[in-house]
Amino acid sequence: MKRRAWLTLGAVVLGGGGVVTYAVASPSADSGTGARAKRPVKVYDLALKGTRSDRRELPRTGTEQFSMLGVSWTGATKPLDGTVQVRTRGRETGEWSAWQDLEVNVDPLEKPEPGVRGASEPLWVGPSDGIQVQVVREDGSTGALPNGLEVNLVDPGVVTDAETRTEGAEAEPAAFVAEETPGATTSAPTDVPTDAATPTDVTTATPTDAQTSATPTPSDSASASPSSTPSTSPSASASPSATTPSAPPSTVPQPPVTSRADWGADESLSPDPSEYNADVKAVFVHHTTGSNDYSCADSASVVRGIYAYHTQVNGWNDVGYNFLVDKCGTVFEGRKGGIDLPVLGAHTYGWNRESAGIAVLGDYTSTSASNAALTSVARVAAWKLGQYGADPAGTVQLTAGATQKNYSGTSYTAGTKYTFNRISGHRDGYNTECPGNSLYAQLPTIRTLAAGPVQGLKVTSLAGAGLSSSTYYTKGAITVRWTATTPASLIKNFQLLVDGNTVATTSGSATSANTTLALGSHTVAVRAVHQSGKTVTTAAVKVVAETTAPTFTTAPKLSLRTGTVDTTAVPVTLGWQAADNAALSSVKLLAPTTATYGPTTTSAAKTAKSGTATTWSMRAYDYAGNYLTSSPSYTPVILQESSAVKTGSWTARSSTSYLGGKSYSSGSKGASLTWTFTGRSAAWVVSRASSSGQAYVYVDGVKVSTVDLKSSTTLYRQAIWTKTWSSSAKHTVKIVVVGTTGRPTITTDGLVHLK
């Protein structure tokens, strides 16, 4: 039953004095949320009018919701030699878009049925409710535009799932042309305007090759009756036939494909049986044009819109492409007949009988296709070509089905063979910009992805092993990590090789593998196997497995050094010497503080607390992870000056600046202080000033040094002289005042030794 639409007519006064009349469609039935929850695809047609033979236009027009549009005209064989521009009003924002060009250089029909219309490529604009169109003959031409020009609006509908689609659901009415009428007044209409958009359902005939179709036939409503897609059958024929062939196995896995039922194909729009080619020799890549800003959640709507446009506007018996791919990499089944069969498509004029067509949703004239889209196109192409043993990176001879020129000017003669890449662009076969300059430039990438081998494979690290120069060292267990630029979905597996032999096999999505090496020297590499079977192997790395721990050729030892002394921080030097049979990696100080040193470092300046035994624990590592720990203990001891044996005249002094708060001073020549101790290192601690004099130092009765205590600034608790022995023993240190002229006084603050 038809839905009756009543019109409400109004007027708006323009700033320049003109008036725009407009019409608003008011359906008699409820059009609320419930009615729109599930609705079928609909196409509405608006006539383009004009007073000149070389110009047609549609002023700004309010409509019901649509998301795709195109322009069509009477006569499928007559090209539209003109410029078509459209702009639309967003349903959500209410704002008008910028002008967009429509692609009108569409592949012609080889054998058009009577009444079939010519049409532009469909343009996806997203949910819209207003449109303005202008069609102008190319500059310099005086010829008339084709008759019957109209804009075709596609509402892709809403389909919740295959089971709940409504049979014969009613459509919302379209709006009507709003013409500028200077001085017009408002009045109530009595009849539906003749420019009303007409919802159309189409039953089409079987195509003979490219966009072959039948005359559209209007009906009351569209029905949604999904059906499953056949995938196998008896035998293949040498030429396109309605006989369903068998599906040959492919050399590569089939990628996931969203079926026609899942994207909501109304199979009543394509009632004719499928035709089949003998095989698939090549794949042509397309873009659908339109916005790239679609949400991938709306991709099924875009596909439904293209399907409706091809069947109800172009008049074809099905969508032209064999497959469609969105920017997120989702693959959609296109033309029915079985995704694994050589279905005759309608995508590349003159070359459909030996090929399949894959279209990427969006416009890639100046924008590159996403990696996800490229990957999916490559997977589909490799799978289809793999059914017939074809190398996606190779070339093939195709027989021209029409005499024509392609986009670059190459001439083709019907019946003659020409060389094509197995994966070609639409423009290679026909005079069109499709698939856009950017996507066309990405075809070599698609061929490489499809054909293999895996690209960018490299080992990035070996966990459980240390690298020294160009050699890794391990105790045995390692984890090898790698990266590759080829997407995982195109990789069959990775193999871990040790000395050329496979020791582990992982999935194509893996990035690491584990193994344990026997003691000795080995080579380790990673091999990637592309889904095509082609392999590539990383350069081998040398790995040595060894379990011998490093040694301390000189155990960690402390010695006193010069510097400022107090009871909590006595300046010391920590020294050691480590070695390894393979490659020493580092030496770490574990206590009383922590630090890490390189393999060639043998000492470090530290401080130690006096009067406390402290363990100095160090660990030497090699690159394999073997280690040895050494933990000697040392105690710095401060001997006060009062504990020394005195000769001559000494004066006691008190100050918080001195160790223990006291010190001895003497300016008497020959006065001395003598300490006897057992240890392996000693340091004399003094105060220094500009008036300080000199002293002789005797060790075990032998004069070893003359020390000048003069300093431009006053300094306290200074270890000014030190001595270290190879081992701990009993020693005597004697300090003697020189009696330096003009500054004979020295002030001693004690002696520090290590035990």
C-alpha positions in Angstrom: 0.0 0.0 0.0 1.3 3.4 -0.9 1.9 6.0 1.8 0.2 9.3 0.9 2.3 12.5 1.5 0.7 15.9 2.0 2.7 19.1 1.3 2.9 22.3 3.4 4.1 25.2 1.3 5.7 28.3 2.8 8.0 31.2 1.8 11.1 32.9 3.1 12.0 36.5 2.1 15.6 36.8 1.0 17.9 39.7 1.8 17.9 40.8 -1.8 14.1 40.9 -2.1 13.8 37.5 -3.7 11.7 34.7 -2.2 12.5 31.0 -2.0 9.5 28.7 -2.0 9.9 25.4 -0.3 7.9 22.3 0.3 7.9 20.1 3.4 6.8 16.5 3.1 4.4 15.4 5.9 3.7 11.6 5.8 0.3 10.5 6.9 1.8 7.6 8.9 3.9 7.9 12.0 7.5 8.6 11.1 8.9 8.5 14.6 11.8 6.5 16.1 9.9 3.2 15.9 9.4 3.5 12.2 13.0 4.3 11.6 14.5 1.6 13.8 14.6 -0.7 10.7 14.2 0.6 7.2 15.1 -0.6 3.8 17.4 1.1 1.3 15.6 3.7 -0.9 16.5 5.8 -3.9 14.8 9.2 -4.6 15.0 11.0 -7.9 14.9 14.8 -8.3 14.7 16.4 -11.8 17.3 19.0 -12.7 15.8 22.0 -14.6 17.2 24.9 -16.5 16.4 27.5 -19.1 19.6 26.9 -21.2 20.6 23.8 -23.1 24.1 23.9 -21.5 23.1 24.3 -17.9 20.9 22.4 -15.4 20.5 23.0 -11.7 18.7 22.2 -8.6 18.5 25.1 -6.1 18.9 24.4 -2.4 16.4 21.7 -1.6 15.3 20.2 1.7 14.8 16.4 1.6 14.3 13.5 3.8 17.4 11.7 5.0 19.9 10.4 2.4 23.7 9.6 2.6 24.7 9.0 -1.0 24.0 10.7 -4.2 24.7 10.8 -7.9 23.5 12.3 -11.2 22.0 10.3 -14.0 20.6 11.0 -17.5 18.8 9.5 -20.4 20.9 7.3 -22.6 23.5 4.9 -21.2 25.8 5.3 -24.2 25.8 9.1 -24.1 28.6 10.6 -22.0 27.9 13.6 -19.8 30.4 16.1 -21.2 30.0 18.5 -18.3 30.9 19.5 -14.8 28.7 18.4 -12.0 28.9 19.9 -8.5 26.9 19.2 -5.5 26.7 20.4 -1.9 24.6 18.9 0.9 23.2 19.9 4.3 24.3 17.8 7.2 21.4 16.1 9.1 23.1 16.6 12.4 24.6 20.0 12.0 22.2 21.7 9.6 25.2 23.2 7.9 25.9 23.2 4.1 29.0 21.5 2.9 31.5 22.9 0.4 30.9 22.2 -3.3 32.1 18.7 -4.4 32.7 17.4 -7.9 31.0 14.3 -9.1 33.0 11.8 -11.2 31.1 11.5 -14.5 33.7 9.7 -16.6 32.2 6.3 -15.8 33.0 3.1 -17.6 30.4 2.8 -20.4 28.2 -0.3 -21.1 29.4 -2.7 -23.8 25.8 -3.9 -24.6 23.3 -1.6 -22.8 19.7 -2.7 -22.5 17.1 -0.3 -23.8 16.2 2.4 -21.4 19.3 2.1 -19.2 20.5 5.5 -18.0 23.9 6.9 -17.8 25.1 7.9 -14.4 28.0 9.5 -12.4 29.9 7.6 -9.8 28.0 7.6 -6.5 29.2 10.1 -3.8 29.0 9.2 -0.1 28.2 12.4 1.9 26.9 11.0 5.2 23.5 11.6 6.7 22.0 14.7 5.0 18.7 16.3 4.5 19.3 19.0 1.9 21.0 19.2 -1.5 22.0 21.8 -4.2 23.2 20.7 -7.6 24.6 22.4 -10.7 25.5 20.8 -14.0 27.3 22.9 -16.6 28.6 22.1 -20.1 32.4 22.1 -20.3 33.8 25.6 -21.2 34.1 26.3 -24.9 31.3 23.9 -25.9 27.9 24.8 -27.2 26.4 21.3 -27.2 23.3 20.5 -25.2 23.4 18.4 -22.0 21.8 15.0 -22.1 18.0 14.8 -21.6 16.4 13.6 -18.4 19.1 14.9 -16.0 18.3 14.2 -12.4 20.0 13.8 -9.1 19.5 10.5 -7.3 19.5 10.4 -3.5 20.2 7.1 -1.7 19.1 6.4 1.8 21.1 3.2 2.8 18.5 2.4 5.4 19.0 0.7 8.7 19.3 -3.1 9.1 19.7 -4.4 12.6 20.4 -8.0 11.5 19.5 -10.5 8.8 16.7 -12.1 10.8 14.8 -8.9 11.8 14.8 -7.0 8.5 11.3 -6.0 7.6 9.7 -7.4 4.5 8.2 -4.7 2.3 8.9 -1.9 4.8 7.4 1.4 3.8 9.7 4.3 2.9 9.7 7.9 4.0 8.7 10.3 1.2 11.3 12.5 -0.4 11.2 16.3 -0.5 10.6 18.6 -3.4 12.5 21.2 -5.4 12.5 24.6 -3.8 12.8 27.2 -6.6 13.7 30.9 -6.2 10.7 32.9 -7.2 11.1 36.7 -6.9 8.0 38.3 -5.6 6.2 35.0 -5.0 3.6 34.7 -2.3 2.6 31.7 -0.3 -0.4 29.6 -1.1 -1.6 26.1 -0.2 -1.0 23.5 -2.9 -3.7 21.3 -4.2 -1.6 18.6 -5.9 1.7 17.0 -5.4 4.4 18.9 -7.4 5.7 17.3 -10.5 9.3 17.7 -9.2 8.6 15.3 -6.3 11.3 12.8 -5.7 10.2 9.3 -6.6 11.2 6.3 -4.5 12.2 3.6 -6.9 12.8 -0.1 -6.7 14.5 -1.8 -9.7 14.4 -5.3 -11.2 17.3 -5.7 -13.6 18.5 -8.1 -16.2 21.7 -10.1 -16.2 24.7 -8.0 -17.4 26.5 -9.0 -20.5 29.9 -7.8 -19.3 30.6 -4.4 -17.6 27.7 -2.3 -16.3 25.1 -4.1 -18.4 21.6 -3.5 -17.0 17.9 -3.1 -17.6 15.4 -0.4 -17.4 14.4 0.6 -13.9 10.8 -0.1 -12.9 9.2 1.9 -10.1 7.2 0.1 -7.4 5.5 0.9 -4.1 8.1 -0.3 -1.7 11.3 -2.2 -1.4 11.5 -5.6 0.2 14.3 -7.0 2.2 14.7 -10.7 1.7 18.3 -11.8 2.4 19.7 -15.0 1.0 22.8 -16.9 1.5 25.6 -16.6 -1.0 26.6 -19.8 -2.9 30.3 -20.8 -2.6 30.8 -24.0 -4.5 29.4 -25.9 -7.5 30.2 -28.3 -10.3 32.5 -27.1 -13.1 34.0 -24.0 -14.6 33.4 -23.0 -18.2 35.8 -21.4 -20.6 33.6 -18.2 -21.0 31.2 -16.3 -18.8 28.3 -18.6 -18.1 25.4 -19.0 -15.7 26.6 -22.4 -14.9 28.1 -22.4 -11.4 31.7 -23.6 -11.5 33.6 -25.3 -8.7 35.8 -23.3 -6.4 39.5 -24.1 -6.7 41.6 -24.1 -3.5 43.9 -21.1 -3.1 47.6 -21.2 -2.3 46.9 -18.7 0.6 44.3 -18.5 3.3 41.0 -16.7 2.7 40.7 -13.5 4.6 37.5 -12.8 6.7 34.7 -11.4 4.5 31.5 -9.8 5.6 28.7 -11.6 3.7 25.9 -9.9 1.8 23.5 -11.0 4.4 25.6 -9.5 7.2 25.9 -6.1 5.5 22.2 -6.1 4.7 21.9 -6.8 1.0 18.3 -6.7 -0.2 18.5 -9.7 -2.6 15.2 -8.7 -4.2 17.2 -5.9 -6.0 19.3 -8.5 -7.7 17.0 -11.3 -8.8 19.0 -12.6 -11.8 21.4 -15.5 -11.6 25.1 -14.8 -11.5 27.5 -15.2 -14.4 30.9 -16.7 -14.1 34.3 -16.3 -15.8 36.6 -19.2 -16.4 39.2 -17.9 -13.9 40.6 -14.8 -12.3 43.8 -13.7 -14.1 44.1 -10.2 -12.6 42.6 -7.9 -9.9 41.7 -4.3 -10.6 41.8 -1.9 -7.6 39.3 1.0 -7.3 38.1 3.7 -5.0 34.5 4.6 -4.6 35.1 8.4 -4.1 33.1 10.3 -1.6 34.1 11.2 2.0 36.9 9.5 3.9 35.4 10.7 7.2 32.8 7.9 7.4 32.8 5.9 10.6 33.8 2.3 10.1 30.6 1.4 12.0 28.8 2.9 9.0 30.7 1.0 6.3 27.9 -1.5 5.8 25.6 1.5 5.1 28.0 2.8 2.5 28.1 -0.6 0.8 24.3 -0.8 0.9 24.2 2.7 -0.7 26.5 1.7 -3.5 24.5 -1.5 -4.1 21.3 0.5 -4.3 22.9 3.1 -6.6 24.3 0.5 -9.0 21.0 -1.4 -9.2 18.4 1.4 -9.0 20.2 4.3 -10.7 22.7 2.6 -13.0 20.2 -0.2 -13.7 22.8 -3.0 -13.2 21.7 -6.3 -11.9 24.0 -6.1 -8.9 26.8 -4.1 -7.3 29.7 -3.8 -9.8 32.6 -4.7 -7.5 33.4 -8.2 -6.4 34.7 -7.0 -3.1 34.7 -3.7 -1.1 37.1 -2.7 1.7 36.7 0.0 4.2 39.5 2.1 5.8 39.5 -0.1 8.9 40.3 -3.2 6.7 36.9 -4.8 6.8 36.2 -6.8 3.6 32.7 -6.9 2.2 31.3 -9.4 -0.3 30.3 -7.4 -3.4 28.7 -9.0 -6.4 26.8 -12.2 -5.5 27.6 -15.6 -6.8 30.2 -16.9 -4.3 33.3 -15.1 -3.0 35.4 -18.1 -3.9 34.1 -18.3 -7.5 35.2 -16.3 -10.6 32.1 -14.1 -10.6 31.7 -11.8 -13.6 31.8 -8.3 -12.2 31.1 -4.9 -13.7 34.0 -2.7 -12.6 36.6 -2.2 -15.3 35.2 -1.6 -18.8 36.6 -4.1 -21.3 38.5 -6.3 -18.8 35.8 -7.8 -16.6 35.8 -11.2 -18.2 39.2 -12.2 -16.8 39.4 -10.2 -13.6 38.0 -9.4 -10.2 37.4 -5.9 -8.8 38.2 -4.6 -5.3 37.0 -1.1 -4.3 38.3 0.8 -1.3 35.6 3.0 0.3 36.6 6.6 0.1 38.4 9.1 -2.1 42.2 8.5 -2.5 43.0 11.2 -5.1 45.2 13.1 -2.6 44.9 11.0 0.6 46.7 7.7 1.0 44.7 4.6 1.9 45.2 3.3 5.4 47.6 0.4 6.1 44.6 -1.7 7.2 42.9 -1.1 3.8 46.1 -1.9 1.9 46.5 -5.1 3.9 43.0 -6.3 3.2 43.2 -5.5 -0.5 46.4 -7.5 -0.6 44.9 -10.4 1.2 41.9 -10.6 -1.0 44.0 -10.2 -4.2 46.5 -12.8 -3.1 43.6 -15.2 -2.2 41.7 -14.8 -5.5 44.9 -15.0 -7.6 46.1 -17.9 -5.5 43.1 -19.9 -6.6 44.6 -19.9 -10.1 48.3 -20.2 -9.3 49.0 -16.5 -10.2 51.8 -14.5 -8.6 50.4 -11.2 -7.3 53.7 -9.5 -8.2 53.7 -10.8 -11.7 52.2 -9.8 -15.0 49.6 -11.3 -17.3 48.2 -11.0 -20.9 44.6 -9.9 -20.9 42.4 -9.8 -23.9 40.7 -6.4 -24.5 36.9 -6.6 -24.6 36.6 -3.1 -26.1 38.5 -0.6 -28.2 39.5 2.4 -26.0 42.3 4.3 -24.3 43.3 4.2 -20.7 44.0 7.1 -18.4 47.6 7.4 -19.5 46.7 7.4 -23.2 47.5 3.7 -24.0 45.3 2.5 -26.8 43.6 -0.9 -26.7 41.9 -2.8 -29.6 39.1 -5.3 -28.8 40.3 -8.9 -29.2 44.0 -8.1 -28.8 46.1 -9.2 -25.8 47.9 -6.7 -23.6 50.2 -7.0 -20.6 48.9 -6.0 -17.2 50.2 -6.3 -13.7 48.3 -9.0 -11.9 47.2 -6.3 -9.5 46.4 -3.2 -11.5 44.5 0.0 -11.0 41.2 0.9 -12.7 43.0 3.6 -14.7 45.3 1.0 -16.2 42.3 -0.4 -18.1 40.1 2.6 -18.6 40.3 6.4 -18.9 39.5 7.3 -15.3 41.4 8.8 -12.4 40.3 5.8 -10.3 41.7 4.6 -7.8 43.1 8.1 -7.3 46.7 9.2 -7.5 47.5 8.4 -3.9 46.1 4.8 -3.9 47.5 4.2 -7.4 51.0 5.1 -6.0 50.4 2.5 -3.3 49.8 -0.4 -5.7 53.4 -1.5 -5.5 53.0 -1.8 -1.8 49.9 -3.9 -2.2 51.7 -6.2 -4.7 54.6 -6.7 -2.3 52.2 -7.3 0.6 50.2 -9.9 -1.4 53.2 -11.6 -3.0 55.8 -11.6 -0.3 58.3 -12.1 1.1 57.9 -10.5 4.5 59.4 -7.0 4.6 61.4 -5.3 7.3 62.3 -8.4 9.3 65.1 -7.9 11.9 66.2 -9.3 15.2 65.8 -6.5 17.8 67.1 -8.1 21.0 68.2 -11.3 22.8 66.9 -11.4 26.3 69.0 -13.6 28.6 72.1 -12.7 26.7 74.5 -9.8 26.8 76.0 -8.2 23.7 79.7 -7.4 23.6 80.9 -6.0 20.3 79.1 -8.2 17.8 78.8 -11.3 19.9 76.1 -12.3 22.4 76.9 -14.3 25.5 74.4 -16.4 27.5 74.3 -19.1 30.2 72.0 -21.0 27.8 68.3 -19.8 27.9 67.5 -17.0 25.5 64.4 -15.2 24.2 64.9 -13.8 20.7 62.7 -10.8 19.8 62.1 -9.5 16.3 60.0 -7.1 14.2 58.6 -7.0 10.7 56.8 -4.3 8.7 54.5 -6.8 6.9 51.2 -7.1 8.7 50.8 -10.3 10.7 47.7 -11.4 8.8 49.9 -11.9 5.7 52.6 -14.0 7.6 52.2 -17.8 7.9 54.8 -18.2 10.7 58.2 -17.3 12.1 60.9 -19.9 12.6 63.8 -19.6 15.1 67.0 -21.0 13.7 70.0 -22.1 15.7 73.1 -23.1 13.6 70.7 -23.2 10.6 68.2 -25.6 12.1 64.6 -24.8 13.1 64.3 -25.0 16.9 61.0 -23.2 17.3 58.0 -22.2 15.1 55.6 -19.4 16.1 52.5 -17.8 14.6 52.6 -14.9 12.2 51.6 -12.5 15.0 54.4 -13.6 17.3 57.3 -11.3 18.1 59.5 -13.6 20.1 60.6 -17.2 20.7 62.5 -19.1 23.4 65.3 -21.6 23.2 68.1 -23.0 25.3 71.6 -23.2 23.7 74.2 -25.9 24.4 77.6 -24.7 25.7 79.7 -23.4 22.9 79.5 -20.9 20.0 76.3 -20.7 17.8 74.5 -18.7 15.1 70.9 -17.6 15.7 68.5 -16.2 13.1 64.8 -15.7 12.5 63.1 -16.8 9.3 59.7 -15.4 8.3 57.4 -17.4 6.0 54.9 -15.3 4.0 51.5 -16.7 3.4 52.6 -17.2 -0.2 55.4 -19.5 1.0 58.2 -17.1 0.2 60.8 -16.9 3.0 63.2 -14.3 4.3 65.8 -14.8 7.0 67.6 -12.2 9.2 71.4 -12.0 9.3 72.7 -14.6 11.8 74.0 -13.3 15.1 76.8 -15.0 17.0 75.9 -16.3 20.4 78.3 -18.0 22.9 76.8 -20.1 25.7 79.2 -20.4 28.7 78.8 -20.9 32.4 82.2 -20.0 33.8 82.1 -17.2 36.4 84.4 -14.2 36.4 87.3 -14.0 39.0 88.7 -11.2 41.2 92.4 -11.2 40.3 92.6 -8.4 43.0 90.0 -8.7 45.7 88.2 -5.6 46.7 90.4 -3.5 49.1 90.2 -0.2 50.9 93.0 2.3 51.3 93.0 5.7 53.0 93.1 8.8 50.8 93.6 12.5 51.2 90.6 14.6 52.1 88.5 15.9 55.0 88.0 13.5 57.8 85.2 13.2 60.4 83.9 10.4 62.4 81.2 9.4 60.0 83.1 9.9 56.7 86.7 8.9 56.4 87.9 9.3 52.8 89.0 5.9 51.3 89.7 4.4 47.9 88.0 1.1 47.0 90.2 -0.8 44.6 89.7 -4.2 42.7 90.6 -6.1 39.6 88.2 -8.6 37.9 88.6 -10.8 34.8 86.5 -13.3 32.8 87.4 -16.2 30.5 85.0 -14.9 27.8 83.9 -11.2 28.3 83.7 -9.3 31.5 80.6 -7.1 31.6 80.6 -5.1 34.8 81.5 -5.0 38.5 78.8 -3.9 40.9 79.2 -2.6 44.5 76.5 -4.2 46.5 77.3 -2.8 50.0 77.6 -0.5 52.0 76.3 1.5 49.0 75.5 0.5 45.5 77.2 1.4 42.2 78.0 -0.2 38.9 81.3 0.0 37.1 82.5 -0.9 33.6 84.8 -3.8 32.9 87.9 -1.6 32.8 87.3 0.4 35.9 89.4 -0.7 38.9 88.9 1.9 41.7 86.4 4.4 43.1 86.6 7.1 45.8 84.4 6.4 48.8 84.0 7.3 52.5 83.7 4.9 55.5 82.5 5.4 59.0 85.3 5.3 61.6 85.3 2.8 64.4 82.8 0.5 62.6 83.6 -2.7 60.8 82.0 -2.4 57.3 81.6 -5.1 54.7 82.5 -4.0 51.1 80.7 -6.5 48.9 81.4 -6.5 45.2 80.1 -8.7 42.4 81.8 -9.3 39.0 79.5 -10.2 36.0 80.3 -11.5 32.6 78.0 -10.9 29.5 76.5 -14.3 29.9 75.2 -13.4 33.3 77.6 -15.5 35.3 79.0 -13.8 38.4 81.3 -14.0 41.4 81.0 -12.1 44.7 83.7 -10.9 47.1 82.9 -9.3 50.5 85.9 -8.2 52.6 85.4 -6.1 55.8 87.4 -3.1 56.9 87.4 -0.7 59.9 88.8 2.8 59.9 90.3 3.7 63.3 91.1 7.2 64.5 94.1 7.5 66.8 93.9 10.8 68.8 97.1 12.8 69.2 96.8 12.1 73.0 97.5 8.5 72.3 100.9 9.2 70.6 104.3 9.1 72.3 105.5 12.8 72.6 108.9 14.4 72.6 109.5 18.1 72.9 107.0 20.8 73.7 103.3 20.3 72.6 100.3 22.5 73.5 96.8 21.1 73.7 94.0 23.1 71.9 90.3 22.7 72.1 87.7 23.4 69.3 84.7 21.7 67.8 86.6 21.9 64.5 89.1 19.3 65.7 88.6 15.5 65.8 87.4 14.7 69.3 87.3 18.5 70.0 91.1 18.7 70.7 94.5 18.8 69.0 98.2 19.4 69.7 100.3 22.2 68.4 104.1 22.7 68.5 106.6 25.1 67.0 109.6 23.5 68.7 112.1 22.1 66.2 112.5 18.4 66.7 109.4 17.9 68.7 107.7 14.6 67.7 104.6 12.4 68.0 104.8 8.6 67.4 101.9 6.2 66.8 102.2 2.4 66.7 99.3 0.4 65.2 98.5 -2.7 63.2 96.8 -2.2 59.8 97.3 -1.9 56.1 96.8 1.9 55.5 97.5 5.1 57.4 96.7 8.8 57.1 98.0 11.7 59.1 95.3 14.3 59.9 96.2 18.0 60.5 94.9 21.5 60.5 96.2 23.9 57.9 96.6 27.7 57.7 98.8 30.4 56.2 101.1 30.3 59.2 101.4 26.5 59.3 104.9 25.1 59.0 106.5 21.8 57.8 107.0 18.3 59.3 109.0 15.2 58.6 107.2 11.9 58.3 109.0 8.6 59.4 107.6 5.2 58.7 109.0 2.3 60.7 112.1 4.5 61.4 112.7 5.6 57.9 112.0 9.2 56.7 109.6 9.0 53.8 108.3 12.5 53.3 108.5 16.2 54.2 105.0 17.7 54.4 104.2 21.4 54.2 101.0 22.3 56.0 100.8 25.9 54.7 97.4 26.9 53.2 96.0 30.2 51.9 92.7 29.3 53.8 92.3 27.7 57.2 91.3 24.0 56.9 90.6 21.4 59.6 90.7 17.6 59.8 92.8 17.3 56.7 94.3 13.9 55.8 97.3 15.3 54.1 99.6 12.3 53.9 98.7 8.6 53.4 100.5 5.3 53.1 99.1 1.9 52.1 100.7 -1.5 52.4 99.9 -4.7 50.5 98.8 -6.5 53.7 98.0 -5.7 57.3 101.0 -5.5 59.6 102.4 -3.6 62.7 103.8 -0.2 61.7 105.1 3.0 63.4 104.5 6.5 62.1 106.5 9.4 63.6 105.8 13.1 62.9 108.7 15.6 63.6 108.5 19.4 63.6 110.9 20.9 61.1 110.8 24.4 62.7 110.2 26.3 59.4 111.5 29.9 59.6 108.7 32.4 60.2 106.1 29.7 60.5 107.4 26.9 62.6 104.0 25.7 64.1 102.2 22.6 63.1 98.9 21.4 64.5 98.2 17.7 64.4 94.7 16.1 64.8 95.5 12.5 65.0 96.3 9.4 62.8 93.8 7.2 61.0 94.5 3.6 60.1 92.6 0.7 58.6 92.4 -2.7 60.2 
